[in-house]
Amino acid sequence: MHSDLEPEPDLAEFTCRGTWAARIEVPEPTATLVLNAIELDVTKAWVTDGAGAAIDAATIELDEETERVTLLFAAPVPAGSTTLH
């Protein structure tokens, strides 16, 4: 997996905003991705394929107990290499 992180720290508020993108391999088509999200507030997510086509996450659910976020996509994410944003 390859990832890019672009942090935007706010030193006055002791917070950090930013963007993250990771190249992932999806073994089979799926409309759900589950990620570890310790102390993260995910507000928007989408995937792009090699051709640049985007699929937005229709729902983002944070489970504070397990510290995981579930991304539910409007359409299945196809199998193969994709970038998660």
Secondary structure, 3 states (H helix, E strand, C coil): CEEEEEEEEECCCCEEEEEEEEEEEECCCEEEEEEECCCCCCCCCEEECCCCCEEEEEEEEEECCCCEEEEEEEEEECCEEEEEC
